[in-house]
Amino acid sequence: MTEHRDGEAHMQVPRYSGSARINHWIVAVSFVLLMISGLALFHPSLFWLTGLFGGGPTARWVHPWLGVVLVVGFLGLFLRFFAANLPERTDWVWLARLRHVLAGREEYLPEVGKYNAGQKFVFWAQAVLVMVMFVTGIGLWPAGLAYFEELLGFKATIDQRRMAAVIHAGSAVLTIAIWIIHVYAAIWVRGTISAMTRGTVTGGWAWRHHRKWLRKEIGKEPGGPQPAE
């Protein structure tokens, strides 16, 4: 690979299993639907978006249930990938050399495992924000709030519900911004999207962007890289 031989550069390296990709796309689709329905309910100028769900009442009913799907799906992703997203010393070096990242000068960056520091930031930020939106969303969901009030034996005040609405909206704006960064980065770094569509990346892509991870995959068995979650 160091000699950039064609056979090695174009070999397909398994990056995501079929179940991991299904899990990812469930989260992705539910997030987009949540974003659209949430924006439709957020401001009158966007209310026309409720037409995509059959009208305002339907959008209001389906929005919290989509939130449940997102939380369950994201929990699956979290359990799969949290270990690979734990901070490492090289993450700080990667961040300190962010100008080289933006310029595409990979030769100035440390060898990276399955995820770089930017990807880890997206993972942990979304994990926190999804849970914040879920908890605050319960306070805005009559059926969900009634259930948890009975379960926990307390009654939410008007002020608490108003605060929940503010925090929910703020968290939604942040998570949408991070999602945009995530999508842009996936498009910007060629070959990234195929990892979540076909489950594989080329050896050249892995060597350039995630060399430490590639070494680990190749070293699993003498016969070649094995599938990874």
C-alpha positions as CSV (number, residue, x, y, z in Angstrom):
1,M,0.0,0.0,0.0
2,T,2.9,2.4,0.7
3,E,3.9,1.9,-2.9
4,H,0.3,2.7,-4.0
5,R,0.0,-0.5,-6.0
6,D,-3.3,-0.5,-8.0
7,G,-4.4,-3.9,-6.6
8,E,-4.2,-2.7,-3.0
9,A,-5.5,0.8,-3.6
10,H,-8.6,-0.5,-5.3
11,M,-9.3,-3.6,-3.0
12,Q,-12.6,-3.4,-1.1
13,V,-12.3,-3.2,2.6
14,P,-15.4,-4.1,4.7
15,R,-16.3,-1.1,6.9
16,Y,-19.9,-1.6,8.0
17,S,-22.0,-4.7,8.3
18,G,-25.5,-5.0,6.7
19,S,-27.2,-4.6,10.1
20,A,-25.1,-1.5,10.9
21,R,-26.1,0.1,7.6
22,I,-29.8,-0.6,8.1
23,N,-29.5,0.8,11.6
24,H,-27.8,4.0,10.2
25,W,-30.5,4.5,7.6
26,I,-33.3,4.1,10.0
27,V,-31.8,6.8,12.1
28,A,-31.1,9.0,9.1
29,V,-34.7,8.7,7.7
30,S,-36.3,9.2,11.0
31,F,-34.1,12.3,11.7
32,V,-35.0,13.9,8.3
33,L,-38.7,13.3,8.9
34,L,-38.4,14.7,12.5
35,M,-36.6,17.7,11.2
36,I,-39.3,18.4,8.5
37,S,-42.2,17.9,10.9
38,G,-40.5,19.8,13.7
39,L,-39.8,22.8,11.5
40,A,-43.4,22.7,10.3
41,L,-44.6,23.0,13.9
42,F,-42.0,25.5,14.9
43,H,-43.1,28.5,12.9
44,P,-46.3,29.5,11.0
45,S,-44.3,30.3,7.9
46,L,-43.2,26.7,7.7
47,F,-46.6,25.2,8.5
48,W,-47.1,24.2,4.9
49,L,-44.7,21.4,5.4
50,T,-47.3,19.6,7.4
51,G,-49.0,18.8,4.1
52,L,-46.2,16.2,3.6
53,F,-47.7,14.3,6.5
54,G,-51.4,14.8,5.7
55,G,-52.0,18.0,7.6
56,G,-51.2,19.7,11.0
57,P,-53.0,17.2,13.3
58,T,-51.2,14.2,11.7
59,A,-47.8,15.9,11.8
60,R,-48.3,16.7,15.4
61,W,-49.3,13.1,16.2
62,V,-46.5,11.5,14.2
63,H,-43.7,13.8,15.3
64,P,-43.2,12.4,18.8
65,W,-43.4,8.8,17.6
66,L,-40.7,9.5,15.1
67,G,-38.7,10.8,18.0
68,V,-39.1,7.4,19.7
69,V,-37.9,5.6,16.5
70,L,-34.9,8.0,16.4
71,V,-34.0,7.4,20.0
72,V,-34.2,3.6,19.8
73,G,-32.3,3.6,16.5
74,F,-29.6,5.9,17.8
75,L,-29.2,3.8,20.9
76,G,-28.4,0.9,18.5
77,L,-25.7,3.0,16.8
78,F,-24.4,4.2,20.2
79,L,-23.9,0.6,21.5
80,R,-22.2,-0.4,18.2
81,F,-19.8,2.5,17.9
82,F,-19.2,4.2,21.2
83,A,-16.0,2.2,21.8
84,A,-14.6,3.3,18.4
85,N,-15.5,6.9,19.3
86,L,-13.7,7.1,22.6
87,P,-11.1,10.0,22.7
88,E,-7.5,9.3,22.0
89,R,-4.3,11.4,22.2
90,T,-4.1,11.6,18.5
91,D,-7.5,13.3,18.4
92,W,-5.9,16.4,19.9
93,V,-3.1,16.4,17.4
94,W,-5.7,16.0,14.6
95,L,-7.7,19.0,15.9
96,A,-4.5,21.1,16.3
97,R,-3.8,20.5,12.6
98,L,-7.3,21.3,11.5
99,R,-6.0,23.6,8.8
100,H,-4.3,20.7,7.1
101,V,-7.6,18.7,7.3
102,L,-9.5,21.5,5.6
103,A,-6.7,21.8,2.9
104,G,-6.8,18.0,2.3
105,R,-3.1,17.6,3.3
106,E,-3.4,14.2,4.9
107,E,0.4,13.7,5.1
108,Y,0.6,16.2,7.9
109,L,-2.0,14.3,10.1
110,P,-1.5,11.5,12.6
111,E,-2.7,8.0,11.6
112,V,-6.4,7.8,12.5
113,G,-8.5,4.8,13.7
114,K,-12.0,4.1,12.5
115,Y,-13.1,7.7,13.3
116,N,-11.2,11.0,13.4
117,A,-11.7,13.7,16.0
118,G,-14.3,15.5,13.8
119,Q,-16.4,12.3,13.4
120,K,-16.2,11.7,17.1
121,F,-17.4,15.2,17.9
122,V,-20.4,14.6,15.7
123,F,-21.1,11.3,17.4
124,W,-21.0,12.5,21.0
125,A,-22.7,15.8,20.2
126,Q,-25.6,14.1,18.6
127,A,-25.8,11.5,21.4
128,V,-26.2,14.3,24.0
129,L,-28.6,16.4,21.9
130,V,-30.8,13.4,20.9
131,M,-31.3,12.5,24.6
132,V,-31.9,16.2,25.5
133,M,-34.5,16.5,22.8
134,F,-36.1,13.2,23.9
135,V,-36.4,14.3,27.5
136,T,-37.7,17.8,26.7
137,G,-39.9,16.4,24.0
138,I,-41.8,14.3,26.6
139,G,-42.8,17.6,28.2
140,L,-44.4,18.7,25.0
141,W,-46.1,15.5,24.2
142,P,-49.4,15.2,26.1
143,A,-49.7,11.4,26.0
144,G,-46.0,10.9,26.9
145,L,-46.1,13.5,29.6
146,A,-49.2,12.0,31.2
147,Y,-47.6,8.6,31.2
148,F,-44.3,9.7,32.9
149,E,-46.1,12.0,35.3
150,E,-48.1,9.0,36.5
151,L,-45.0,6.7,36.5
152,L,-42.8,9.2,38.4
153,G,-45.5,10.7,40.6
154,F,-45.0,14.4,39.8
155,K,-46.8,17.1,37.9
156,A,-44.9,19.3,35.5
157,T,-45.6,23.1,35.9
158,I,-46.3,25.5,33.1
159,D,-42.9,27.1,33.5
160,Q,-41.2,23.7,33.3
161,R,-43.0,22.9,30.1
162,R,-42.2,26.3,28.6
163,M,-38.5,25.8,29.5
164,A,-38.7,22.3,27.9
165,A,-40.0,23.9,24.7
166,V,-37.1,26.4,24.6
167,I,-34.5,23.8,25.3
168,H,-36.1,21.4,22.8
169,A,-36.0,24.0,20.0
170,G,-32.5,25.1,20.8
171,S,-31.2,21.5,20.8
172,A,-33.0,20.9,17.5
173,V,-31.3,23.8,15.9
174,L,-27.9,22.5,17.1
175,T,-28.5,19.0,16.0
176,I,-29.7,20.1,12.5
177,A,-26.5,22.2,12.2
178,I,-24.3,19.2,13.1
179,W,-26.3,17.0,10.7
180,I,-25.5,19.4,7.9
181,I,-21.8,19.3,8.8
182,H,-22.0,15.5,8.8
183,V,-23.7,15.3,5.4
184,Y,-21.3,17.9,3.9
185,A,-18.2,16.0,5.2
186,A,-19.6,12.7,3.8
187,I,-19.9,14.3,0.4
188,W,-16.7,16.3,0.6
189,V,-14.5,13.2,1.4
190,R,-14.9,11.1,-1.7
191,G,-15.7,7.4,-1.1
192,T,-17.3,8.0,2.3
193,I,-20.9,7.6,1.2
194,S,-20.2,4.2,-0.3
195,A,-19.3,2.9,3.1
196,M,-23.0,3.3,4.2
197,T,-24.5,2.2,0.9
198,R,-22.3,-0.8,-0.1
199,G,-20.6,-1.4,3.3
200,T,-17.1,-1.2,1.9
201,V,-14.4,1.4,1.0
202,T,-11.4,1.1,-1.2
203,G,-8.0,0.3,0.3
204,G,-6.7,3.6,-1.1
205,W,-9.4,5.5,0.8
206,A,-8.8,3.7,4.0
207,W,-5.0,4.1,3.7
208,R,-5.4,7.9,3.2
209,H,-8.1,8.7,5.8
210,H,-8.1,5.9,8.4
211,R,-4.7,4.2,8.2
212,K,-4.6,3.0,11.8
213,W,-8.0,1.3,11.3
214,L,-6.9,-0.3,8.0
215,R,-3.8,-1.8,9.6
216,K,-6.0,-3.3,12.3
217,E,-8.4,-4.7,9.7
218,I,-5.7,-6.2,7.6
219,G,-4.0,-7.7,10.6
220,K,-7.1,-9.6,11.8
221,E,-6.4,-12.6,9.7
222,P,-3.7,-13.6,7.2
223,G,-6.3,-14.0,4.5
224,G,-7.3,-10.3,4.5
225,P,-9.6,-7.8,6.2
226,Q,-12.7,-9.0,8.0
227,P,-16.1,-7.3,8.3
228,A,-16.3,-4.7,11.1
229,E,-19.3,-3.2,12.8
